[in-house]
Amino acid sequence: MGDIELRTFSLAKRSIAVGVTGLAVLALTGTAHAAPSKGGAQARAAAPSCVKVKVDRGIISQTAYVTNKCSTTKRVKVRWSFAPDSGCNTLKPGQKFKTKRGLAAQFDGLPLC
């Protein structure tokens, strides 16, 4: 083979390798779908405004304080970006709970569960 033929052959091999690698990355990063929760559509609904949340940022962590100021019992969880969500908490009227995460986390909502 001549120099031009070798360069063309090498370029073709590299192009194929890059294409195959790209397809593999796309296959591995496909969209994941979460399984529906037991609560159905209500699990995604935001808690009513009578459930209050306050997030305090400290030096190395942050804490979300949740208070049920409603007249009925509510089941809520704190949703965080970049950290695990809290568990589902059943709060009677006047009850409180708190959950702590590192500074990388960001408060992302208070859904019913």
Backbone atoms as SQL, in Angstrom:
CREATE TABLE atoms (id INTEGER PRIMARY KEY, chain TEXT, resi INTEGER, resn TEXT, atom TEXT, x REAL, y REAL, z REAL);
INSERT INTO atoms VALUES
  (1, 'A', 1, 'MET', 'N', 0.839, -1.182, 0.000),
  (2, 'A', 1, 'MET', 'CA', 0.000, 0.000, 0.000),
  (3, 'A', 1, 'MET', 'C', 0.880, 1.239, 0.000),
  (4, 'A', 2, 'GLY', 'N', 0.408, 2.291, -0.662),
  (5, 'A', 2, 'GLY', 'CA', 1.146, 3.540, -0.672),
  (6, 'A', 2, 'GLY', 'C', 0.820, 4.368, 0.547),
  (7, 'A', 3, 'ASP', 'N', 1.558, 5.490, 0.710),
  (8, 'A', 3, 'ASP', 'CA', 1.335, 6.378, 1.858),
  (9, 'A', 3, 'ASP', 'C', -0.094, 6.909, 1.904),
  (10, 'A', 4, 'ILE', 'N', -0.632, 7.279, 0.768),
  (11, 'A', 4, 'ILE', 'CA', -1.984, 7.840, 0.727),
  (12, 'A', 4, 'ILE', 'C', -2.995, 6.775, 1.116),
  (13, 'A', 5, 'GLU', 'N', -2.832, 5.552, 0.631),
  (14, 'A', 5, 'GLU', 'CA', -3.753, 4.472, 0.968),
  (15, 'A', 5, 'GLU', 'C', -3.700, 4.144, 2.454),
  (16, 'A', 6, 'LEU', 'N', -2.509, 4.144, 3.079),
  (17, 'A', 6, 'LEU', 'CA', -2.376, 3.864, 4.508),
  (18, 'A', 6, 'LEU', 'C', -3.043, 4.953, 5.338),
  (19, 'A', 7, 'ARG', 'N', -2.826, 6.215, 4.954),
  (20, 'A', 7, 'ARG', 'CA', -3.456, 7.324, 5.696),
  (21, 'A', 7, 'ARG', 'C', -4.980, 7.231, 5.612),
  (22, 'A', 8, 'THR', 'N', -5.507, 6.927, 4.434),
  (23, 'A', 8, 'THR', 'CA', -6.950, 6.809, 4.255),
  (24, 'A', 8, 'THR', 'C', -7.490, 5.652, 5.085),
  (25, 'A', 9, 'PHE', 'N', -6.788, 4.519, 5.071),
  (26, 'A', 9, 'PHE', 'CA', -7.205, 3.350, 5.844),
  (27, 'A', 9, 'PHE', 'C', -7.191, 3.660, 7.338),
  (28, 'A', 10, 'SER', 'N', -6.133, 4.314, 7.845),
  (29, 'A', 10, 'SER', 'CA', -6.042, 4.674, 9.265),
  (30, 'A', 10, 'SER', 'C', -7.131, 5.655, 9.645),
  (31, 'A', 11, 'LEU', 'N', -7.395, 6.619, 8.793),
  (32, 'A', 11, 'LEU', 'CA', -8.446, 7.601, 9.068),
  (33, 'A', 11, 'LEU', 'C', -9.809, 6.912, 9.128),
  (34, 'A', 12, 'ALA', 'N', -10.037, 5.964, 8.221),
  (35, 'A', 12, 'ALA', 'CA', -11.306, 5.231, 8.227),
  (36, 'A', 12, 'ALA', 'C', -11.451, 4.414, 9.509),
  (37, 'A', 13, 'LYS', 'N', -10.387, 3.755, 9.963),
  (38, 'A', 13, 'LYS', 'CA', -10.445, 2.975, 11.209),
  (39, 'A', 13, 'LYS', 'C', -10.735, 3.879, 12.399),
  (40, 'A', 14, 'ARG', 'N', -10.081, 5.043, 12.453),
  (41, 'A', 14, 'ARG', 'CA', -10.329, 5.975, 13.563),
  (42, 'A', 14, 'ARG', 'C', -11.763, 6.478, 13.538),
  (43, 'A', 15, 'SER', 'N', -12.277, 6.790, 12.355),
  (44, 'A', 15, 'SER', 'CA', -13.650, 7.286, 12.241),
  (45, 'A', 15, 'SER', 'C', -14.647, 6.240, 12.727),
  (46, 'A', 16, 'ILE', 'N', -14.406, 4.989, 12.360),
  (47, 'A', 16, 'ILE', 'CA', -15.295, 3.908, 12.809),
  (48, 'A', 16, 'ILE', 'C', -15.211, 3.755, 14.324),
  (49, 'A', 17, 'ALA', 'N', -14.012, 3.811, 14.881),
  (50, 'A', 17, 'ALA', 'CA', -13.841, 3.674, 16.334),
  (51, 'A', 17, 'ALA', 'C', -14.554, 4.796, 17.078),
  (52, 'A', 18, 'VAL', 'N', -14.428, 6.016, 16.576),
  (53, 'A', 18, 'VAL', 'CA', -15.100, 7.159, 17.216),
  (54, 'A', 18, 'VAL', 'C', -16.611, 6.991, 17.123),
  (55, 'A', 19, 'GLY', 'N', -17.105, 6.555, 15.967),
  (56, 'A', 19, 'GLY', 'CA', -18.545, 6.356, 15.797),
  (57, 'A', 19, 'GLY', 'C', -19.092, 5.297, 16.728),
  (58, 'A', 20, 'VAL', 'N', -18.390, 4.171, 16.838),
  (59, 'A', 20, 'VAL', 'CA', -18.829, 3.087, 17.723),
  (60, 'A', 20, 'VAL', 'C', -18.806, 3.547, 19.171),
  (61, 'A', 21, 'THR', 'N', -17.767, 4.267, 19.555),
  (62, 'A', 21, 'THR', 'CA', -17.683, 4.791, 20.921),
  (63, 'A', 21, 'THR', 'C', -18.837, 5.749, 21.204),
  (64, 'A', 22, 'GLY', 'N', -19.135, 6.610, 20.259),
  (65, 'A', 22, 'GLY', 'CA', -20.247, 7.549, 20.423),
  (66, 'A', 22, 'GLY', 'C', -21.567, 6.838, 20.599),
  (67, 'A', 23, 'LEU', 'N', -21.803, 5.788, 19.812),
  (68, 'A', 23, 'LEU', 'CA', -23.038, 5.018, 19.944),
  (69, 'A', 23, 'LEU', 'C', -23.123, 4.328, 21.302),
  (70, 'A', 24, 'ALA', 'N', -21.997, 3.820, 21.766),
  (71, 'A', 24, 'ALA', 'CA', -21.984, 3.167, 23.078),
  (72, 'A', 24, 'ALA', 'C', -22.329, 4.155, 24.183),
  (73, 'A', 25, 'VAL', 'N', -21.778, 5.356, 24.092),
  (74, 'A', 25, 'VAL', 'CA', -22.072, 6.390, 25.098),
  (75, 'A', 25, 'VAL', 'C', -23.548, 6.740, 25.057),
  (76, 'A', 26, 'LEU', 'N', -24.104, 6.904, 23.861),
  (77, 'A', 26, 'LEU', 'CA', -25.530, 7.217, 23.753),
  (78, 'A', 26, 'LEU', 'C', -26.388, 6.098, 24.329),
  (79, 'A', 27, 'ALA', 'N', -26.007, 4.860, 24.080),
  (80, 'A', 27, 'ALA', 'CA', -26.774, 3.731, 24.601),
  (81, 'A', 27, 'ALA', 'C', -26.733, 3.685, 26.118),
  (82, 'A', 28, 'LEU', 'N', -25.591, 4.009, 26.707),
  (83, 'A', 28, 'LEU', 'CA', -25.449, 3.948, 28.159),
  (84, 'A', 28, 'LEU', 'C', -26.093, 5.118, 28.868),
  (85, 'A', 29, 'THR', 'N', -26.277, 6.236, 28.182),
  (86, 'A', 29, 'THR', 'CA', -26.833, 7.425, 28.826),
  (87, 'A', 29, 'THR', 'C', -28.269, 7.672, 28.414),
  (88, 'A', 30, 'GLY', 'N', -28.980, 6.643, 28.037),
  (89, 'A', 30, 'GLY', 'CA', -30.385, 6.786, 27.656),
  (90, 'A', 30, 'GLY', 'C', -31.208, 7.287, 28.826),
  (91, 'A', 31, 'THR', 'N', -32.400, 7.728, 28.548),
  (92, 'A', 31, 'THR', 'CA', -33.279, 8.270, 29.577),
  (93, 'A', 31, 'THR', 'C', -33.765, 7.155, 30.494),
  (94, 'A', 32, 'ALA', 'N', -33.597, 7.354, 31.785),
  (95, 'A', 32, 'ALA', 'CA', -34.089, 6.385, 32.769),
  (96, 'A', 32, 'ALA', 'C', -35.451, 6.849, 33.254),
  (97, 'A', 33, 'HIS', 'N', -36.343, 5.925, 33.463),
  (98, 'A', 33, 'HIS', 'CA', -37.676, 6.254, 33.946),
  (99, 'A', 33, 'HIS', 'C', -37.857, 5.675, 35.336),
  (100, 'A', 34, 'ALA', 'N', -38.299, 6.522, 36.253),
  (101, 'A', 34, 'ALA', 'CA', -38.533, 6.066, 37.616),
  (102, 'A', 34, 'ALA', 'C', -39.847, 5.300, 37.681),
  (103, 'A', 35, 'ALA', 'N', -39.882, 4.325, 38.536),
  (104, 'A', 35, 'ALA', 'CA', -41.115, 3.563, 38.729),
  (105, 'A', 35, 'ALA', 'C', -42.127, 4.446, 39.452),
  (106, 'A', 36, 'PRO', 'N', -43.393, 4.359, 39.111),
  (107, 'A', 36, 'PRO', 'CA', -44.394, 5.176, 39.787),
  (108, 'A', 36, 'PRO', 'C', -44.481, 4.815, 41.267),
  (109, 'A', 37, 'SER', 'N', -44.731, 5.806, 42.083),
  (110, 'A', 37, 'SER', 'CA', -44.836, 5.564, 43.515),
  (111, 'A', 37, 'SER', 'C', -46.233, 5.072, 43.859),
  (112, 'A', 38, 'LYS', 'N', -46.383, 4.590, 45.086),
  (113, 'A', 38, 'LYS', 'CA', -47.671, 4.061, 45.533),
  (114, 'A', 38, 'LYS', 'C', -48.741, 5.141, 45.561),
  (115, 'A', 39, 'GLY', 'N', -48.332, 6.393, 45.784),
  (116, 'A', 39, 'GLY', 'CA', -49.295, 7.475, 45.926),
  (117, 'A', 39, 'GLY', 'C', -49.839, 7.999, 44.619),
  (118, 'A', 40, 'GLY', 'N', -49.307, 7.565, 43.477),
  (119, 'A', 40, 'GLY', 'CA', -49.790, 8.020, 42.185),
  (120, 'A', 40, 'GLY', 'C', -49.536, 9.499, 41.986),
  (121, 'A', 41, 'ALA', 'N', -50.511, 10.193, 41.382),
  (122, 'A', 41, 'ALA', 'CA', -50.351, 11.608, 41.049),
  (123, 'A', 41, 'ALA', 'C', -50.198, 12.463, 42.298),
  (124, 'A', 42, 'GLN', 'N', -50.807, 12.059, 43.397),
  (125, 'A', 42, 'GLN', 'CA', -50.720, 12.843, 44.624),
  (126, 'A', 42, 'GLN', 'C', -49.284, 12.902, 45.128),
  (127, 'A', 43, 'ALA', 'N', -48.492, 11.871, 44.884),
  (128, 'A', 43, 'ALA', 'CA', -47.113, 11.840, 45.363),
  (129, 'A', 43, 'ALA', 'C', -46.279, 12.937, 44.717),
  (130, 'A', 44, 'ARG', 'N', -46.655, 13.372, 43.534),
  (131, 'A', 44, 'ARG', 'CA', -45.911, 14.423, 42.854),
  (132, 'A', 44, 'ARG', 'C', -46.449, 15.806, 43.168),
  (133, 'A', 45, 'ALA', 'N', -47.632, 15.899, 43.745),
  (134, 'A', 45, 'ALA', 'CA', -48.241, 17.185, 44.052),
  (135, 'A', 45, 'ALA', 'C', -47.492, 17.867, 45.188),
  (136, 'A', 46, 'ALA', 'N', -47.391, 19.168, 45.099),
  (137, 'A', 46, 'ALA', 'CA', -46.724, 19.931, 46.157),
  (138, 'A', 46, 'ALA', 'C', -47.581, 19.949, 47.414),
  (139, 'A', 47, 'ALA', 'N', -46.920, 20.016, 48.537),
  (140, 'A', 47, 'ALA', 'CA', -47.636, 20.127, 49.806),
  (141, 'A', 47, 'ALA', 'C', -48.389, 21.456, 49.829),
  (142, 'A', 48, 'PRO', 'N', -49.512, 21.515, 50.540),
  (143, 'A', 48, 'PRO', 'CA', -50.264, 22.778, 50.613),
  (144, 'A', 48, 'PRO', 'C', -49.456, 23.857, 51.336),
  (145, 'A', 49, 'SER', 'N', -49.847, 25.084, 51.135),
  (146, 'A', 49, 'SER', 'CA', -49.100, 26.215, 51.706),
  (147, 'A', 49, 'SER', 'C', -49.135, 26.250, 53.237),
  (148, 'A', 50, 'CYS', 'N', -50.033, 25.489, 53.842),
  (149, 'A', 50, 'CYS', 'CA', -50.067, 25.456, 55.309),
  (150, 'A', 50, 'CYS', 'C', -48.959, 24.564, 55.886),
  (151, 'A', 51, 'VAL', 'N', -48.252, 23.828, 55.034),
  (152, 'A', 51, 'VAL', 'CA', -47.064, 23.093, 55.475),
  (153, 'A', 51, 'VAL', 'C', -45.878, 23.992, 55.159),
  (154, 'A', 52, 'LYS', 'N', -45.200, 24.428, 56.183),
  (155, 'A', 52, 'LYS', 'CA', -44.119, 25.413, 56.035),
  (156, 'A', 52, 'LYS', 'C', -42.754, 24.734, 56.046),
  (157, 'A', 53, 'VAL', 'N', -41.836, 25.253, 55.244),
  (158, 'A', 53, 'VAL', 'CA', -40.467, 24.748, 55.220),
  (159, 'A', 53, 'VAL', 'C', -39.515, 25.934, 55.257),
  (160, 'A', 54, 'LYS', 'N', -38.461, 25.776, 56.053),
  (161, 'A', 54, 'LYS', 'CA', -37.410, 26.789, 56.156),
  (162, 'A', 54, 'LYS', 'C', -36.081, 26.050, 56.003),
  (163, 'A', 55, 'VAL', 'N', -35.218, 26.540, 55.122),
  (164, 'A', 55, 'VAL', 'CA', -33.920, 25.914, 54.902),
  (165, 'A', 55, 'VAL', 'C', -32.837, 26.852, 55.417),
  (166, 'A', 56, 'ASP', 'N', -32.046, 26.348, 56.367),
  (167, 'A', 56, 'ASP', 'CA', -30.920, 27.106, 56.919),
  (168, 'A', 56, 'ASP', 'C', -29.622, 26.524, 56.394),
  (169, 'A', 57, 'ARG', 'N', -28.771, 27.362, 55.820),
  (170, 'A', 57, 'ARG', 'CA', -27.456, 26.936, 55.341),
  (171, 'A', 57, 'ARG', 'C', -26.427, 27.225, 56.421),
  (172, 'A', 58, 'GLY', 'N', -25.726, 26.183, 56.821),
  (173, 'A', 58, 'GLY', 'CA', -24.654, 26.335, 57.781),
  (174, 'A', 58, 'GLY', 'C', -23.312, 26.397, 57.076),
  (175, 'A', 59, 'ILE', 'N', -22.241, 26.160, 57.815),
  (176, 'A', 59, 'ILE', 'CA', -20.901, 26.210, 57.250),
  (177, 'A', 59, 'ILE', 'C', -20.619, 24.966, 56.411),
  (178, 'A', 60, 'ILE', 'N', -21.024, 23.793, 56.897),
  (179, 'A', 60, 'ILE', 'CA', -20.732, 22.558, 56.155),
  (180, 'A', 60, 'ILE', 'C', -21.979, 21.770, 55.783),
  (181, 'A', 61, 'SER', 'N', -23.141, 22.228, 56.186),
  (182, 'A', 61, 'SER', 'CA', -24.374, 21.513, 55.843),
  (183, 'A', 61, 'SER', 'C', -25.541, 22.486, 55.821),
  (184, 'A', 62, 'GLN', 'N', -26.675, 21.976, 55.419),
  (185, 'A', 62, 'GLN', 'CA', -27.909, 22.762, 55.460),
  (186, 'A', 62, 'GLN', 'C', -29.017, 21.882, 56.008),
  (187, 'A', 63, 'THR', 'N', -29.962, 22.517, 56.668),
  (188, 'A', 63, 'THR', 'CA', -31.047, 21.793, 57.314),
  (189, 'A', 63, 'THR', 'C', -32.376, 22.373, 56.870),
  (190, 'A', 64, 'ALA', 'N', -33.304, 21.475, 56.500),
  (191, 'A', 64, 'ALA', 'CA', -34.670, 21.893, 56.166),
  (192, 'A', 64, 'ALA', 'C', -35.556, 21.571, 57.366),
  (193, 'A', 65, 'TYR', 'N', -36.261, 22.575, 57.863),
  (194, 'A', 65, 'TYR', 'CA', -37.200, 22.424, 58.973),
  (195, 'A', 65, 'TYR', 'C', -38.622, 22.494, 58.385),
  (196, 'A', 66, 'VAL', 'N', -39.419, 21.471, 58.634),
  (197, 'A', 66, 'VAL', 'CA', -40.769, 21.399, 58.075),
  (198, 'A', 66, 'VAL', 'C', -41.769, 21.380, 59.229),
  (199, 'A', 67, 'THR', 'N', -42.803, 22.221, 59.141),
  (200, 'A', 67, 'THR', 'CA', -43.834, 22.309, 60.174),
  (201, 'A', 67, 'THR', 'C', -45.205, 22.200, 59.525),
  (202, 'A', 68, 'ASN', 'N', -46.055, 21.340, 60.086),
  (203, 'A', 68, 'ASN', 'CA', -47.425, 21.220, 59.604),
  (204, 'A', 68, 'ASN', 'C', -48.297, 22.200, 60.377),
  (205, 'A', 69, 'LYS', 'N', -48.690, 23.275, 59.706),
  (206, 'A', 69, 'LYS', 'CA', -49.589, 24.260, 60.310),
  (207, 'A', 69, 'LYS', 'C', -51.010, 24.098, 59.787),
  (208, 'A', 70, 'CYS', 'N', -51.264, 22.957, 59.157),
  (209, 'A', 70, 'CYS', 'CA', -52.603, 22.646, 58.641),
  (210, 'A', 70, 'CYS', 'C', -53.480, 22.092, 59.768),
  (211, 'A', 71, 'SER', 'N', -54.772, 22.012, 59.519),
  (212, 'A', 71, 'SER', 'CA', -55.689, 21.460, 60.519),
  (213, 'A', 71, 'SER', 'C', -55.823, 19.943, 60.379),
  (214, 'A', 72, 'THR', 'N', -55.175, 19.355, 59.367),
  (215, 'A', 72, 'THR', 'CA', -55.233, 17.909, 59.156),
  (216, 'A', 72, 'THR', 'C', -53.823, 17.338, 59.028),
  (217, 'A', 73, 'THR', 'N', -53.704, 16.028, 59.179),
  (218, 'A', 73, 'THR', 'CA', -52.417, 15.337, 59.057),
  (219, 'A', 73, 'THR', 'C', -51.962, 15.359, 57.595),
  (220, 'A', 74, 'LYS', 'N', -50.674, 15.574, 57.397),
  (221, 'A', 74, 'LYS', 'CA', -50.086, 15.601, 56.050),
  (222, 'A', 74, 'LYS', 'C', -48.888, 14.669, 55.997),
  (223, 'A', 75, 'ARG', 'N', -48.685, 14.024, 54.826),
  (224, 'A', 75, 'ARG', 'CA', -47.501, 13.187, 54.589),
  (225, 'A', 75, 'ARG', 'C', -46.656, 13.900, 53.540),
  (226, 'A', 76, 'VAL', 'N', -45.452, 14.302, 53.938),
  (227, 'A', 76, 'VAL', 'CA', -44.585, 15.066, 53.041),
  (228, 'A', 76, 'VAL', 'C', -43.152, 14.555, 53.104),
  (229, 'A', 77, 'LYS', 'N', -42.381, 14.918, 52.099),
  (230, 'A', 77, 'LYS', 'CA', -40.947, 14.648, 52.115),
  (231, 'A', 77, 'LYS', 'C', -40.243, 15.854, 51.530),
  (232, 'A', 78, 'VAL', 'N', -38.989, 16.039, 51.907),
  (233, 'A', 78, 'VAL', 'CA', -38.175, 17.120, 51.363),
  (234, 'A', 78, 'VAL', 'C', -37.445, 16.563, 50.149),
  (235, 'A', 79, 'ARG', 'N', -37.603, 17.234, 49.020),
  (236, 'A', 79, 'ARG', 'CA', -36.911, 16.833, 47.793),
  (237, 'A', 79, 'ARG', 'C', -35.657, 17.688, 47.657),
  (238, 'A', 80, 'TRP', 'N', -34.528, 17.025, 47.434),
  (239, 'A', 80, 'TRP', 'CA', -33.244, 17.695, 47.261),
  (240, 'A', 80, 'TRP', 'C', -32.700, 17.414, 45.864),
  (241, 'A', 81, 'SER', 'N', -32.058, 18.396, 45.264),
  (242, 'A', 81, 'SER', 'CA', -31.253, 18.171, 44.067),
  (243, 'A', 81, 'SER', 'C', -29.850, 17.873, 44.554),
  (244, 'A', 82, 'PHE', 'N', -29.168, 16.957, 43.900),
  (245, 'A', 82, 'PHE', 'CA', -27.783, 16.602, 44.205),
  (246, 'A', 82, 'PHE', 'C', -27.604, 15.920, 45.558),
  (247, 'A', 83, 'ALA', 'N', -28.691, 15.338, 46.092),
  (248, 'A', 83, 'ALA', 'CA', -28.629, 14.582, 47.350),
  (249, 'A', 83, 'ALA', 'C', -29.904, 13.746, 47.453),
  (250, 'A', 84, 'PRO', 'N', -29.877, 12.697, 48.269),
  (251, 'A', 84, 'PRO', 'CA', -31.095, 11.886, 48.427),
  (252, 'A', 84, 'PRO', 'C', -32.223, 12.676, 49.092),
  (253, 'A', 85, 'ASP', 'N', -33.449, 12.402, 48.658),
  (254, 'A', 85, 'ASP', 'CA', -34.613, 13.026, 49.289),
  (255, 'A', 85, 'ASP', 'C', -34.782, 12.455, 50.693),
  (256, 'A', 86, 'SER', 'N', -35.515, 13.178, 51.522),
  (257, 'A', 86, 'SER', 'CA', -35.821, 12.649, 52.849),
  (258, 'A', 86, 'SER', 'C', -36.839, 11.527, 52.684),
  (259, 'A', 87, 'GLY', 'N', -37.043, 10.795, 53.740),
  (260, 'A', 87, 'GLY', 'CA', -38.105, 9.799, 53.724),
  (261, 'A', 87, 'GLY', 'C', -39.451, 10.505, 53.829),
  (262, 'A', 88, 'CYS', 'N', -40.518, 9.751, 53.663),
  (263, 'A', 88, 'CYS', 'CA', -41.858, 10.300, 53.804),
  (264, 'A', 88, 'CYS', 'C', -42.162, 10.445, 55.297),
  (265, 'A', 89, 'ASN', 'N', -42.645, 11.603, 55.685),
  (266, 'A', 89, 'ASN', 'CA', -42.929, 11.887, 57.092),
  (267, 'A', 89, 'ASN', 'C', -44.402, 12.213, 57.268),
  (268, 'A', 90, 'THR', 'N', -45.033, 11.568, 58.247),
  (269, 'A', 90, 'THR', 'CA', -46.426, 11.844, 58.585),
  (270, 'A', 90, 'THR', 'C', -46.434, 12.864, 59.714),
  (271, 'A', 91, 'LEU', 'N', -47.025, 14.012, 59.426),
  (272, 'A', 91, 'LEU', 'CA', -47.051, 15.101, 60.408),
  (273, 'A', 91, 'LEU', 'C', -48.489, 15.426, 60.804),
  (274, 'A', 92, 'LYS', 'N', -48.787, 15.271, 62.077),
  (275, 'A', 92, 'LYS', 'CA', -50.075, 15.708, 62.603),
  (276, 'A', 92, 'LYS', 'C', -50.033, 17.233, 62.698),
  (277, 'A', 93, 'PRO', 'N', -51.180, 17.874, 62.837),
  (278, 'A', 93, 'PRO', 'CA', -51.177, 19.331, 62.976),
  (279, 'A', 93, 'PRO', 'C', -50.236, 19.783, 64.097),
  (280, 'A', 94, 'GLY', 'N', -49.368, 20.724, 63.788),
  (281, 'A', 94, 'GLY', 'CA', -48.415, 21.248, 64.761),
  (282, 'A', 94, 'GLY', 'C', -47.098, 20.481, 64.830),
  (283, 'A', 95, 'GLN', 'N', -47.016, 19.298, 64.247),
  (284, 'A', 95, 'GLN', 'CA', -45.779, 18.514, 64.286),
  (285, 'A', 95, 'GLN', 'C', -44.729, 19.070, 63.343),
  (286, 'A', 96, 'LYS', 'N', -43.451, 18.762, 63.678),
  (287, 'A', 96, 'LYS', 'CA', -42.309, 19.231, 62.902),
  (288, 'A', 96, 'LYS', 'C', -41.356, 18.080, 62.629),
  (289, 'A', 97, 'PHE', 'N', -40.522, 18.246, 61.591),
  (290, 'A', 97, 'PHE', 'CA', -39.372, 17.359, 61.409),
  (291, 'A', 97, 'PHE', 'C', -38.286, 18.156, 60.705),
  (292, 'A', 98, 'LYS', 'N', -37.053, 17.649, 60.804),
  (293, 'A', 98, 'LYS', 'CA', -35.945, 18.308, 60.121),
  (294, 'A', 98, 'LYS', 'C', -35.119, 17.256, 59.398),
  (295, 'A', 99, 'THR', 'N', -34.455, 17.696, 58.351),
  (296, 'A', 99, 'THR', 'CA', -33.576, 16.826, 57.584),
  (297, 'A', 99, 'THR', 'C', -32.355, 17.633, 57.174),
  (298, 'A', 100, 'LYS', 'N', -31.192, 17.004, 57.247),
  (299, 'A', 100, 'LYS', 'CA', -29.925, 17.705, 57.001),
  (300, 'A', 100, 'LYS', 'C', -29.208, 17.076, 55.823),
  (301, 'A', 101, 'ARG', 'N', -28.598, 17.910, 54.980),
  (302, 'A', 101, 'ARG', 'CA', -27.801, 17.472, 53.842),
  (303, 'A', 101, 'ARG', 'C', -26.554, 18.343, 53.743),
  (304, 'A', 102, 'GLY', 'N', -25.597, 17.899, 52.947),
  (305, 'A', 102, 'GLY', 'CA', -24.381, 18.666, 52.716),
  (306, 'A', 102, 'GLY', 'C', -24.662, 19.905, 51.883),
  (307, 'A', 103, 'LEU', 'N', -23.665, 20.779, 51.778),
  (308, 'A', 103, 'LEU', 'CA', -23.846, 22.044, 51.058),
  (309, 'A', 103, 'LEU', 'C', -24.075, 21.866, 49.569),
  (310, 'A', 104, 'ALA', 'N', -23.657, 20.740, 48.980),
  (311, 'A', 104, 'ALA', 'CA', -23.872, 20.540, 47.546),
  (312, 'A', 104, 'ALA', 'C', -25.354, 20.380, 47.221),
  (313, 'A', 105, 'ALA', 'N', -26.142, 19.918, 48.173),
  (314, 'A', 105, 'ALA', 'CA', -27.578, 19.720, 47.953),
  (315, 'A', 105, 'ALA', 'C', -28.277, 21.068, 47.795),
  (316, 'A', 106, 'GLN', 'N', -29.380, 21.037, 47.068),
  (317, 'A', 106, 'GLN', 'CA', -30.222, 22.226, 46.914),
  (318, 'A', 106, 'GLN', 'C', -31.665, 21.826, 47.175),
  (319, 'A', 107, 'PHE', 'N', -32.352, 22.607, 47.973),
  (320, 'A', 107, 'PHE', 'CA', -33.766, 22.333, 48.247),
  (321, 'A', 107, 'PHE', 'C', -34.527, 22.397, 46.921),
  (322, 'A', 108, 'ASP', 'N', -35.344, 21.363, 46.662),
  (323, 'A', 108, 'ASP', 'CA', -36.016, 21.270, 45.363),
  (324, 'A', 108, 'ASP', 'C', -37.518, 21.061, 45.501),
  (325, 'A', 109, 'GLY', 'N', -38.073, 21.236, 46.682),
  (326, 'A', 109, 'GLY', 'CA', -39.515, 21.144, 46.813),
  (327, 'A', 109, 'GLY', 'C', -39.962, 20.320, 48.002),
  (328, 'A', 110, 'LEU', 'N', -41.251, 20.398, 48.265),
  (329, 'A', 110, 'LEU', 'CA', -41.869, 19.699, 49.379),
  (330, 'A', 110, 'LEU', 'C', -43.131, 18.993, 48.860),
  (331, 'A', 111, 'PRO', 'N', -42.966, 17.809, 48.248),
  (332, 'A', 111, 'PRO', 'CA', -44.136, 17.118, 47.702),
  (333, 'A', 111, 'PRO', 'C', -44.860, 16.290, 48.767),
  (334, 'A', 112, 'LEU', 'N', -46.123, 16.036, 48.486),
  (335, 'A', 112, 'LEU', 'CA', -46.877, 15.076, 49.291),
  (336, 'A', 112, 'LEU', 'C', -46.396, 13.679, 48.961),
  (337, 'A', 113, 'CYS', 'N', -46.559, 12.767, 49.870),
  (338, 'A', 113, 'CYS', 'CA', -46.183, 11.378, 49.585),
  (339, 'A', 113, 'CYS', 'C', -47.169, 10.425, 50.231);
